[in-house]
Amino acid sequence: MAPGSTLIPRLMDLSPGTEALRYCFALPAHPKSVAGARRLTRARLDKWRLDEDTHEAAILIVSELVTNAVMHTESARVVCELHCLGRRLRIAVQDQGHQPGGPQLCRTADDEHGRGLLLVDAMSSSWGFRDAGNGSGRIVWAELPQGSERSC
């Protein structure tokens, strides 16, 4: 996506010597796209050489957030952004249409549904959501600390 889009702010605060890594992709809002999102995320994080714990947690979080966007919205496409800055990895997934009230943790998950955000909550240092603006959907995000000596 171009700078200034909903997921990528127009201005970035970068200190001298700080490198920000960003990767963004869009997929159809279809259940088969979840595997594609995992594949694209894995390939990018391999290139960024993140530590294994962050790498695996990020793939699971992308999978859960994309699944939620596909299953619980009336979107035609889902946009995912990975943003690595310093010692943090931020994952953001934008849908095109949402239900009132936003995503909620479900403490009573059944066998097939309700565990996704519990996993995101447990694996991330923080997560949340906001309206994308202009009626264009919702962005759900999660942050992971980068655990090894290597920065993003």
Backbone as JSON Lines, residues from 0, in Angstrom:
{"i":0,"aa":"M","n":[0.84,-1.17,0.0],"ca":[0.0,0.0,0.0],"c":[0.89,1.23,0.0]}
{"i":1,"aa":"A","n":[0.37,2.31,-0.5],"ca":[1.13,3.55,-0.58],"c":[1.17,4.25,0.76]}
{"i":2,"aa":"P","n":[2.25,5.02,1.02],"ca":[2.29,5.79,2.26],"c":[1.06,6.67,2.37]}
{"i":3,"aa":"G","n":[0.56,6.8,3.58],"ca":[-0.64,7.59,3.8],"c":[-1.91,6.78,3.75]}
{"i":4,"aa":"S","n":[-1.79,5.47,3.5],"ca":[-2.97,4.63,3.5],"c":[-3.43,4.4,4.93]}
{"i":5,"aa":"T","n":[-4.51,3.69,5.09],"ca":[-5.07,3.44,6.42],"c":[-4.09,2.73,7.32]}
{"i":6,"aa":"L","n":[-3.36,1.75,6.8],"ca":[-2.46,0.98,7.64],"c":[-1.1,1.63,7.8]}
{"i":7,"aa":"I","n":[-0.64,2.37,6.82],"ca":[0.68,2.98,6.87],"c":[0.53,4.48,7.06]}
{"i":8,"aa":"P","n":[0.92,5.0,8.24],"ca":[0.8,6.44,8.48],"c":[1.63,7.23,7.48]}
{"i":9,"aa":"R","n":[1.2,8.45,7.22],"ca":[1.89,9.32,6.27],"c":[3.29,9.67,6.78]}
{"i":10,"aa":"L","n":[3.44,9.88,8.08],"ca":[4.74,10.24,8.65],"c":[5.2,9.14,9.59]}
{"i":11,"aa":"M","n":[6.47,8.81,9.51],"ca":[7.04,7.84,10.43],"c":[8.14,8.52,11.21]}
{"i":12,"aa":"D","n":[8.18,8.27,12.51],"ca":[9.2,8.83,13.36],"c":[10.36,7.85,13.44]}
{"i":13,"aa":"L","n":[11.4,8.1,12.69],"ca":[12.57,7.23,12.69],"c":[13.78,7.99,13.19]}
{"i":14,"aa":"S","n":[14.4,7.49,14.21],"ca":[15.64,8.07,14.7],"c":[16.75,7.71,13.74]}
{"i":15,"aa":"P","n":[17.81,8.52,13.7],"ca":[18.93,8.17,12.82],"c":[19.44,6.76,13.14]}
{"i":16,"aa":"G","n":[19.69,5.99,12.09],"ca":[20.19,4.64,12.25],"c":[19.12,3.6,12.5]}
{"i":17,"aa":"T","n":[17.86,4.01,12.6],"ca":[16.77,3.07,12.82],"c":[16.16,2.69,11.48]}
{"i":18,"aa":"E","n":[16.02,1.42,11.26],"ca":[15.42,0.94,10.02],"c":[14.05,0.35,10.33]}
{"i":19,"aa":"A","n":[13.06,0.78,9.57],"ca":[11.72,0.22,9.7],"c":[11.48,-0.72,8.54]}
{"i":20,"aa":"L","n":[11.04,-1.91,8.84],"ca":[10.71,-2.89,7.82],"c":[9.2,-3.01,7.76]}
{"i":21,"aa":"R","n":[8.62,-2.89,6.57],"ca":[7.18,-3.0,6.38],"c":[6.9,-3.91,5.21]}
{"i":22,"aa":"Y","n":[5.84,-4.68,5.38],"ca":[5.4,-5.57,4.31],"c":[3.88,-5.62,4.39]}
{"i":23,"aa":"C","n":[3.23,-5.46,3.27],"ca":[1.78,-5.41,3.24],"c":[1.28,-6.27,2.08]}
{"i":24,"aa":"F","n":[0.21,-7.02,2.32],"ca":[-0.39,-7.81,1.25],"c":[-1.91,-7.84,1.43]}
{"i":25,"aa":"A","n":[-2.6,-8.04,0.32],"ca":[-4.06,-8.14,0.33],"c":[-4.45,-9.48,-0.28]}
{"i":26,"aa":"L","n":[-5.48,-10.08,0.31],"ca":[-5.99,-11.36,-0.17],"c":[-7.51,-11.31,-0.21]}
{"i":27,"aa":"P","n":[-8.13,-12.15,-1.05],"ca":[-9.59,-12.23,-1.02],"c":[-10.06,-12.7,0.36]}
{"i":28,"aa":"A","n":[-11.2,-12.21,0.79],"ca":[-11.76,-12.63,2.09],"c":[-12.43,-13.97,1.9]}
{"i":29,"aa":"H","n":[-11.61,-15.0,1.82],"ca":[-12.07,-16.36,1.58],"c":[-11.31,-17.29,2.53]}
{"i":30,"aa":"P","n":[-11.94,-18.33,3.04],"ca":[-11.23,-19.22,3.98],"c":[-9.9,-19.76,3.45]}
{"i":31,"aa":"K","n":[-9.77,-19.99,2.15],"ca":[-8.51,-20.48,1.59],"c":[-7.39,-19.46,1.69]}
{"i":32,"aa":"S","n":[-7.74,-18.19,1.88],"ca":[-6.73,-17.14,1.98],"c":[-5.95,-17.18,3.29]}
{"i":33,"aa":"V","n":[-6.49,-17.84,4.29],"ca":[-5.79,-17.93,5.58],"c":[-4.45,-18.65,5.39]}
{"i":34,"aa":"A","n":[-4.44,-19.73,4.65],"ca":[-3.18,-20.45,4.38],"c":[-2.23,-19.56,3.58]}
{"i":35,"aa":"G","n":[-2.76,-18.79,2.64],"ca":[-1.93,-17.86,1.88],"c":[-1.32,-16.79,2.76]}
{"i":36,"aa":"A","n":[-2.09,-16.3,3.72],"ca":[-1.57,-15.29,4.65],"c":[-0.44,-15.87,5.49]}
{"i":37,"aa":"R","n":[-0.61,-17.11,5.95],"ca":[0.47,-17.77,6.71],"c":[1.73,-17.91,5.85]}
{"i":38,"aa":"R","n":[1.54,-18.33,4.61],"ca":[2.66,-18.55,3.71],"c":[3.41,-17.23,3.43]}
{"i":39,"aa":"L","n":[2.68,-16.16,3.13],"ca":[3.31,-14.87,2.86],"c":[4.02,-14.33,4.11]}
{"i":40,"aa":"T","n":[3.39,-14.49,5.26],"ca":[4.01,-14.03,6.5],"c":[5.29,-14.81,6.79]}
{"i":41,"aa":"R","n":[5.22,-16.12,6.66],"ca":[6.4,-16.96,6.92],"c":[7.56,-16.55,6.0]}
{"i":42,"aa":"A","n":[7.28,-16.36,4.72],"ca":[8.33,-16.0,3.75],"c":[8.97,-14.66,4.11]}
{"i":43,"aa":"R","n":[8.15,-13.68,4.49],"ca":[8.7,-12.36,4.84],"c":[9.51,-12.41,6.13]}
{"i":44,"aa":"L","n":[9.0,-13.09,7.14],"ca":[9.71,-13.16,8.41],"c":[11.0,-13.97,8.28]}
{"i":45,"aa":"D","n":[11.03,-14.94,7.36],"ca":[12.28,-15.64,7.07],"c":[13.33,-14.66,6.55]}
{"i":46,"aa":"K","n":[12.91,-13.75,5.66],"ca":[13.84,-12.75,5.11],"c":[14.32,-11.79,6.2]}
{"i":47,"aa":"W","n":[13.45,-11.46,7.13],"ca":[13.82,-10.53,8.2],"c":[14.63,-11.2,9.3]}
{"i":48,"aa":"R","n":[14.69,-12.52,9.31],"ca":[15.48,-13.3,10.26],"c":[15.14,-12.99,11.72]}
{"i":49,"aa":"L","n":[13.86,-13.01,12.03],"ca":[13.43,-12.81,13.4],"c":[13.7,-14.06,14.22]}
{"i":50,"aa":"D","n":[13.74,-13.91,15.54],"ca":[13.95,-15.08,16.37],"c":[12.78,-16.04,16.21]}
{"i":51,"aa":"E","n":[13.03,-17.31,16.49],"ca":[12.05,-18.36,16.21],"c":[10.73,-18.18,16.97]}
{"i":52,"aa":"D","n":[10.8,-17.77,18.23],"ca":[9.57,-17.58,19.01],"c":[8.69,-16.48,18.42]}
{"i":53,"aa":"T","n":[9.29,-15.36,18.07],"ca":[8.53,-14.26,17.46],"c":[7.98,-14.7,16.12]}
{"i":54,"aa":"H","n":[8.79,-15.38,15.34],"ca":[8.41,-15.87,14.01],"c":[7.16,-16.75,14.09]}
{"i":55,"aa":"E","n":[7.17,-17.75,14.95],"ca":[6.05,-18.68,15.05],"c":[4.8,-18.02,15.65]}
{"i":56,"aa":"A","n":[4.99,-17.17,16.66],"ca":[3.85,-16.46,17.24],"c":[3.2,-15.54,16.21]}
{"i":57,"aa":"A","n":[4.01,-14.86,15.41],"ca":[3.48,-13.95,14.4],"c":[2.65,-14.7,13.36]}
{"i":58,"aa":"I","n":[3.11,-15.85,12.93],"ca":[2.37,-16.63,11.94],"c":[1.02,-17.06,12.51]}
{"i":59,"aa":"L","n":[1.01,-17.49,13.75],"ca":[-0.25,-17.89,14.39],"c":[-1.19,-16.69,14.54]}
{"i":60,"aa":"I","n":[-0.67,-15.55,14.94],"ca":[-1.51,-14.35,15.11],"c":[-2.08,-13.91,13.77]}
{"i":61,"aa":"V","n":[-1.27,-13.88,12.73],"ca":[-1.78,-13.52,11.4],"c":[-2.9,-14.49,11.01]}
{"i":62,"aa":"S","n":[-2.69,-15.76,11.23],"ca":[-3.7,-16.77,10.9],"c":[-5.01,-16.5,11.63]}
{"i":63,"aa":"E","n":[-4.94,-16.21,12.91],"ca":[-6.15,-15.96,13.69],"c":[-6.84,-14.67,13.28]}
{"i":64,"aa":"L","n":[-6.09,-13.6,13.07],"ca":[-6.71,-12.32,12.7],"c":[-7.32,-12.37,11.3]}
{"i":65,"aa":"V","n":[-6.65,-13.02,10.36],"ca":[-7.21,-13.15,9.01],"c":[-8.45,-14.05,9.06]}
{"i":66,"aa":"T","n":[-8.39,-15.13,9.82],"ca":[-9.57,-16.0,9.96],"c":[-10.76,-15.21,10.49]}
{"i":67,"aa":"N","n":[-10.54,-14.41,11.53],"ca":[-11.64,-13.6,12.08],"c":[-12.2,-12.63,11.05]}
{"i":68,"aa":"A","n":[-11.32,-11.99,10.28],"ca":[-11.78,-11.03,9.27],"c":[-12.61,-11.74,8.2]}
{"i":69,"aa":"V","n":[-12.2,-12.94,7.82],"ca":[-12.92,-13.7,6.79],"c":[-14.26,-14.21,7.32]}
{"i":70,"aa":"M","n":[-14.25,-14.73,8.54],"ca":[-15.44,-15.38,9.1],"c":[-16.48,-14.41,9.66]}
{"i":71,"aa":"H","n":[-16.05,-13.28,10.17],"ca":[-16.96,-12.42,10.92],"c":[-17.26,-11.07,10.27]}
{"i":72,"aa":"T","n":[-16.84,-10.89,9.03],"ca":[-17.15,-9.64,8.33],"c":[-17.7,-9.95,6.95]}
{"i":73,"aa":"E","n":[-18.19,-8.94,6.32],"ca":[-18.7,-9.09,4.95],"c":[-17.73,-8.47,3.97]}
{"i":74,"aa":"S","n":[-16.47,-8.75,4.13],"ca":[-15.41,-8.18,3.31],"c":[-15.22,-8.94,2.01]}
{"i":75,"aa":"A","n":[-14.75,-8.22,1.0],"ca":[-14.34,-8.85,-0.25],"c":[-12.84,-9.16,-0.21]}
{"i":76,"aa":"R","n":[-12.1,-8.37,0.58],"ca":[-10.66,-8.61,0.72],"c":[-10.22,-8.26,2.13]}
{"i":77,"aa":"V","n":[-9.05,-8.77,2.47],"ca":[-8.43,-8.55,3.77],"c":[-7.01,-8.07,3.5]}
{"i":78,"aa":"V","n":[-6.59,-7.04,4.2],"ca":[-5.24,-6.5,4.04],"c":[-4.47,-6.76,5.32]}
{"i":79,"aa":"C","n":[-3.25,-7.25,5.17],"ca":[-2.39,-7.54,6.32],"c":[-1.11,-6.75,6.18]}
{"i":80,"aa":"E","n":[-0.66,-6.16,7.29],"ca":[0.6,-5.44,7.3],"c":[1.46,-5.95,8.44]}
{"i":81,"aa":"L","n":[2.74,-6.18,8.14],"ca":[3.75,-6.51,9.13],"c":[4.68,-5.31,9.21]}
{"i":82,"aa":"H","n":[4.9,-4.82,10.41],"ca":[5.75,-3.65,10.59],"c":[6.73,-3.94,11.71]}
{"i":83,"aa":"C","n":[7.99,-3.98,11.34],"ca":[9.05,-4.31,12.29],"c":[9.86,-3.05,12.53]}
{"i":84,"aa":"L","n":[9.9,-2.59,13.76],"ca":[10.64,-1.38,14.09],"c":[11.32,-1.59,15.43]}
{"i":85,"aa":"G","n":[12.63,-1.5,15.42],"ca":[13.38,-1.7,16.66],"c":[13.22,-3.11,17.16]}
{"i":86,"aa":"R","n":[12.67,-3.25,18.35],"ca":[12.52,-4.58,18.95],"c":[11.06,-5.0,19.04]}
{"i":87,"aa":"R","n":[10.22,-4.45,18.14],"ca":[8.8,-4.81,18.12],"c":[8.36,-5.2,16.72]}
{"i":88,"aa":"L","n":[7.46,-6.15,16.67],"ca":[6.79,-6.52,15.43],"c":[5.31,-6.24,15.62]}
{"i":89,"aa":"R","n":[4.77,-5.4,14.76],"ca":[3.34,-5.07,14.81],"c":[2.65,-5.73,13.62]}
{"i":90,"aa":"I","n":[1.56,-6.41,13.9],"ca":[0.75,-7.07,12.89],"c":[-0.59,-6.35,12.86]}
{"i":91,"aa":"A","n":[-1.05,-5.97,11.68],"ca":[-2.35,-5.32,11.55],"c":[-3.11,-5.98,10.41]}
{"i":92,"aa":"V","n":[-4.39,-6.28,10.66],"ca":[-5.25,-6.87,9.64],"c":[-6.48,-5.98,9.5]}
{"i":93,"aa":"Q","n":[-6.74,-5.54,8.28],"ca":[-7.89,-4.68,8.02],"c":[-8.92,-5.43,7.19]}
{"i":94,"aa":"D","n":[-10.18,-5.34,7.66],"ca":[-11.29,-5.89,6.88],"c":[-12.04,-4.73,6.26]}
{"i":95,"aa":"Q","n":[-13.09,-5.03,5.52],"ca":[-13.86,-3.98,4.85],"c":[-15.22,-3.74,5.49]}
{"i":96,"aa":"G","n":[-15.61,-4.55,6.4],"ca":[-16.9,-4.36,7.03],"c":[-16.93,-5.1,8.35]}
{"i":97,"aa":"H","n":[-17.51,-4.47,9.36],"ca":[-17.47,-5.08,10.68],"c":[-18.83,-5.01,11.36]}
{"i":98,"aa":"Q","n":[-18.92,-5.8,12.37],"ca":[-20.14,-5.82,13.17],"c":[-19.99,-4.82,14.31]}
{"i":99,"aa":"P","n":[-21.08,-4.28,14.81],"ca":[-21.0,-3.32,15.9],"c":[-20.32,-3.93,17.12]}
{"i":100,"aa":"G","n":[-19.57,-3.11,17.83],"ca":[-18.97,-3.55,19.08],"c":[-17.55,-4.04,18.97]}
{"i":101,"aa":"G","n":[-17.12,-4.52,17.84],"ca":[-15.74,-4.95,17.66],"c":[-15.44,-6.33,18.2]}
{"i":102,"aa":"P","n":[-14.22,-6.78,17.96],"ca":[-13.83,-8.11,18.42],"c":[-13.79,-8.18,19.94]}
{"i":103,"aa":"Q","n":[-14.17,-9.31,20.48],"ca":[-14.22,-9.49,21.93],"c":[-13.61,-10.83,22.31]}
{"i":104,"aa":"L","n":[-12.91,-10.82,23.43],"ca":[-12.4,-12.08,23.96],"c":[-13.57,-12.92,24.44]}
{"i":105,"aa":"C","n":[-13.57,-14.17,24.06],"ca":[-14.62,-15.09,24.46],"c":[-14.01,-16.09,25.43]}
{"i":106,"aa":"R","n":[-14.34,-15.98,26.7],"ca":[-13.73,-16.85,27.72],"c":[-14.34,-18.25,27.73]}
{"i":107,"aa":"T","n":[-15.45,-18.43,27.02],"ca":[-16.09,-19.75,26.97],"c":[-16.08,-20.26,25.54]}
{"i":108,"aa":"A","n":[-14.91,-20.66,25.08],"ca":[-14.77,-21.14,23.71],"c":[-15.36,-22.53,23.56]}
{"i":109,"aa":"D","n":[-16.06,-22.77,22.43],"ca":[-16.53,-24.13,22.17],"c":[-15.46,-24.87,21.37]}
{"i":110,"aa":"D","n":[-15.78,-26.05,20.89],"ca":[-14.79,-26.87,20.21],"c":[-14.28,-26.27,18.9]}
{"i":111,"aa":"E","n":[-15.09,-25.47,18.23],"ca":[-14.7,-24.97,16.92],"c":[-14.46,-23.47,16.86]}
{"i":112,"aa":"H","n":[-15.0,-22.7,17.78],"ca":[-14.92,-21.24,17.67],"c":[-14.58,-20.61,19.01]}
{"i":113,"aa":"G","n":[-14.05,-19.4,18.94],"ca":[-13.91,-18.6,20.14],"c":[-12.54,-18.58,20.78]}
{"i":114,"aa":"R","n":[-11.57,-19.3,20.23],"ca":[-10.24,-19.31,20.85],"c":[-9.26,-18.37,20.18]}
{"i":115,"aa":"G","n":[-9.58,-17.86,19.02],"ca":[-8.64,-17.05,18.25],"c":[-8.1,-15.86,19.0]}
{"i":116,"aa":"L","n":[-8.97,-15.01,19.51],"ca":[-8.5,-13.83,20.23],"c":[-7.88,-14.18,21.57]}
{"i":117,"aa":"L","n":[-8.27,-15.3,22.17],"ca":[-7.6,-15.75,23.39],"c":[-6.13,-16.07,23.08]}
{"i":118,"aa":"L","n":[-5.88,-16.71,21.94],"ca":[-4.5,-16.99,21.53],"c":[-3.74,-15.7,21.24]}
{"i":119,"aa":"V","n":[-4.37,-14.78,20.52],"ca":[-3.73,-13.49,20.21],"c":[-3.39,-12.77,21.52]}
{"i":120,"aa":"D","n":[-4.32,-12.76,22.46],"ca":[-4.11,-12.1,23.74],"c":[-2.95,-12.74,24.51]}
{"i":121,"aa":"A","n":[-2.89,-14.06,24.5],"ca":[-1.85,-14.78,25.24],"c":[-0.47,-14.64,24.6]}
{"i":122,"aa":"M","n":[-0.42,-14.54,23.28],"ca":[0.88,-14.55,22.58],"c":[1.45,-13.16,22.32]}
{"i":123,"aa":"S","n":[0.64,-12.14,22.38],"ca":[1.11,-10.79,22.07],"c":[1.34,-9.99,23.35]}
{"i":124,"aa":"S","n":[2.17,-8.95,23.23],"ca":[2.37,-8.07,24.38],"c":[1.2,-7.1,24.51]}
{"i":125,"aa":"S","n":[0.54,-6.79,23.39],"ca":[-0.67,-5.98,23.4],"c":[-1.4,-6.19,22.09]}
{"i":126,"aa":"W","n":[-2.7,-5.91,22.1],"ca":[-3.51,-5.99,20.89],"c":[-4.71,-5.07,21.07]}
{"i":127,"aa":"G","n":[-5.34,-4.76,19.96],"ca":[-6.53,-3.92,20.01],"c":[-7.14,-3.77,18.63]}
{"i":128,"aa":"F","n":[-8.06,-2.84,18.52],"ca":[-8.7,-2.6,17.24],"c":[-9.16,-1.16,17.17]}
{"i":129,"aa":"R","n":[-9.38,-0.7,15.95],"ca":[-9.93,0.64,15.71],"c":[-10.63,0.63,14.36]}
{"i":130,"aa":"D","n":[-11.55,1.55,14.22],"ca":[-12.19,1.71,12.92],"c":[-11.17,2.27,11.94]}
{"i":131,"aa":"A","n":[-11.22,1.8,10.72],"ca":[-10.26,2.24,9.7],"c":[-10.58,3.64,9.19]}
{"i":132,"aa":"G","n":[-11.77,4.12,9.42],"ca":[-12.16,5.45,8.95],"c":[-12.89,5.39,7.63]}
{"i":133,"aa":"N","n":[-13.67,6.39,7.38],"ca":[-14.45,6.5,6.14],"c":[-15.32,5.27,5.88]}
{"i":134,"aa":"G","n":[-15.74,4.61,6.94],"ca":[-16.59,3.44,6.78],"c":[-15.92,2.29,6.06]}
{"i":135,"aa":"S","n":[-14.58,2.26,6.08],"ca":[-13.86,1.26,5.29],"c":[-13.46,0.03,6.09]}
{"i":136,"aa":"G","n":[-14.09,-0.2,7.22],"ca":[-13.82,-1.42,7.97],"c":[-13.12,-1.17,9.28]}
{"i":137,"aa":"R","n":[-12.45,-2.19,9.74],"ca":[-11.79,-2.17,11.04],"c":[-10.39,-2.73,10.91]}
{"i":138,"aa":"I","n":[-9.49,-2.22,11.73],"ca":[-8.13,-2.73,11.82],"c":[-7.97,-3.39,13.18]}
{"i":139,"aa":"V","n":[-7.55,-4.64,13.17],"ca":[-7.22,-5.35,14.41],"c":[-5.71,-5.55,14.38]}
{"i":140,"aa":"W","n":[-5.04,-5.19,15.47],"ca":[-3.59,-5.24,15.52],"c":[-3.1,-5.98,16.75]}
{"i":141,"aa":"A","n":[-1.87,-6.44,16.67],"ca":[-1.2,-7.08,17.8],"c":[0.28,-6.76,17.7]}
{"i":142,"aa":"E","n":[0.93,-6.66,18.85],"ca":[2.37,-6.4,18.89],"c":[3.08,-7.53,19.61]}
{"i":143,"aa":"L","n":[4.26,-7.84,19.09],"ca":[5.11,-8.85,19.69],"c":[6.47,-8.23,19.97]}
{"i":144,"aa":"P","n":[7.02,-8.48,21.14],"ca":[8.41,-8.04,21.36],"c":[9.34,-8.97,20.61]}
{"i":145,"aa":"Q","n":[10.43,-8.45,20.14],"ca":[11.45,-9.25,19.47],"c":[12.38,-9.74,20.57]}
{"i":146,"aa":"G","n":[12.43,-11.05,20.79],"ca":[13.07,-11.62,21.95],"c":[14.57,-11.79,21.91]}
{"i":147,"aa":"S","n":[15.2,-11.87,20.75],"ca":[16.63,-12.14,20.72],"c":[17.43,-10.84,20.65]}
{"i":148,"aa":"E","n":[18.71,-10.98,20.53],"ca":[19.59,-9.83,20.41],"c":[19.36,-9.1,19.09]}
{"i":149,"aa":"R","n":[18.9,-9.81,18.1],"ca":[18.69,-9.23,16.78],"c":[17.44,-8.36,16.8]}
{"i":150,"aa":"S","n":[17.56,-7.13,16.34],"ca":[16.39,-6.26,16.21],"c":[15.72,-6.51,14.88]}
{"i":151,"aa":"C","n":[14.5,-6.02,14.78],"ca":[13.78,-6.13,13.51],"c":[14.53,-5.35,12.44]}
